[in-house]
Amino acid sequence: MIDEVKEILVSESELNDITTRLANEINRDYAGEEVIFVGLLKGSFVFLSDLIKKVTVQCKIDFMIVSSYGASTVSSGKVNIKKDLSQDIADKHVIVVEDIVDSGITLNAVLALLDERCPKSLKLCSCLSKPSRRVKEVKIDYLGTEIPDEFVIGYGLDYDEKYRNLPYVAVIDPKYI
């Protein structure tokens, strides 16, 4: 554990169990179908990588870069789409993969945009959720676990682009923010 970590909330072992459970649910729900996984960068890349290794249904992967945080620990409320999808999702099963659902602002905007593109189905898979921070309600179809209202790092989650490489999800000590 590094100095910046105040407390580990979700261990590496627990994250492995989460990705196995969620992949099994997706495999069951989409048996015989093809799915496009849309990872929201940068945070989702570790979770998506672990999840996709356990998915057995036919799948494709695409990415979007969206942000409402910047170098802050609080959502600005303004969503910026910096990279859009590289493929058409019309009449396709789409699962958006996110590291964490916090305020719901970013996810609401992304899901509305993707829904306008007429996918066959559109679902959300998130490793983590902070329901106490929700400003806009978001339906999470595949949820890893809920966490308390703490600013977390690790497993793809960052503070000012640092700490994504930690193999667990941890609360950052406020003195480092």
N, C-alpha and C positions, 0 to 999 in steps of 0.2 A: 504494500500500500504506500502511496506517495504522500508527502506532507499536505498537499492541497485537499486531500480527501478527509472529510469530517466523519463520514459514515458510509458503509456499503449498504445499499438498499436492495439490490438484486445481484446475487452472486453469479459467477460464470456457470456454475452447475444449474442454477435456477433458469438462466437464460437458455441453456441447452434444452432443458425440459419444456420451456415455453415454445421454442421453435419446433420441437418434435410434436407437441400437442397441436399447434396451429397448422403445421404441414399436414398432419393426419386429418384434421377437419377439412382443409382445402381439398386434399386427395379424395375424401369421401364425397364432398359436395360437387366436385367437378369431374368425377370419374367418367372417362370416355370423351371429355371435352378438352378444348385448348383454352388456355388462359394467358392473357398478357398481364404481367406484373409491372406496375409503374412505380418505380422507386423515386421517392422525393429526396433529392440530394441536398446537402451532403449527408445529413444525419442518418438516413435509412440504409446506407450501403452495407454496414456490418450486419445488421439484422436481416436484410434481404439476402445477403450472401449465405448466411447460416440457414435461413428458411428455405431457400431455393434448392439447397443440397438435399433436402429431405422431401421435396415435392416430387411426386412420381407422375403426375398428369403432364400431358404435352403442354409446353409453355414457351413464351417469348418474354423478353425483358426489355423495358424501355425506361427512360429517366426524364424527370423534370427537375429544374432548379427553381425553387420558390423560396421566398424569405419574407419574414415580417419582424425579424429580430436584429440583424446586423451584429454589432459588438455589444449589445445591451442584454440584460437578463429579463427584460419585459417587452412583450410584443408591441410594436409601434402601431398596430392596427391597419397598416398599409401593406398590402401584399404585392410583391414584385415577382413577375415571372421572368426569369433570366434565361431559361432554356425550356423549350416546349418539346413535345413528343416528336419522334422521327418517323412514326408510322400511323396509319389510319386505324382508329379503333371502332369504326362503325360496324355494328352487328357482331362485335367480339365480346367475350367475357373479359372484364377488366377488374383487377384487384390493385388498388392503390396501397402501397406499402409505406408506412410512416414509422419513424422512431418513437415519437410521442405526440399525443393529442393533448394540448394544453388549453389555450383560449378557444380553439376551434375556428378562429378567424381564417387562418391560412387554409385549413382543410375545407371549410365551407366554400371558399373561392375556387379551389382546385376542383372539388367535386362538381360544383355548378358548371365550370368550364368544360370538364370532361363529359358531363351528362348531355350537354348541348351537341356533342359529337355522335350521339345516338349509339352508344354501346348496347350490346345484347343484355348485359348486366354490368353493374358497377358496384363494387363492394370495397370496404376499407379494412385493412389489416394493420394494426398498430401494436408495437411491442409494449408501449406504456401509455397510460392515461392518467391525467390529473383532473378528475371531475370537479374538484373544488375551484379550479381556475376557469371553468367554462364560461365564455361570454356568448358563444353561439353553439347551439346543440349540434352534435355530430353523432350519427349512428356508426358505431364501430362494430363491424360484423365479425371480425376475428381479433380478439384482444388478448394480449399477453397477460398483463397485470396492471392494477391501479397502484399509484404511488401517492404519497402525501405532497402537499404544496411546498416543495423544496426545489431549489435550482440544482439540477443533476447533470453529471458529466459521465463520460465513458460509454463504451459500446456504440460508438458513432456520434454520441451527443457531445457537444462542445461548449466551451466558454471562449469566445474570441478565437475560434478555430483551433484551440488546443484541447487535449485530453480525449480525443476521439478514440485513441488506441487502447484505452484501458479495457480490460476484458470483463468488466463488471459495470454496473450502474451505481454511481455514488453521489452523495451530497458533497458539493464543493464547500470548503471552509470559507465563510464570508470574508475573511481577511485577505483572500486571494482575488476577490472580485473588485 
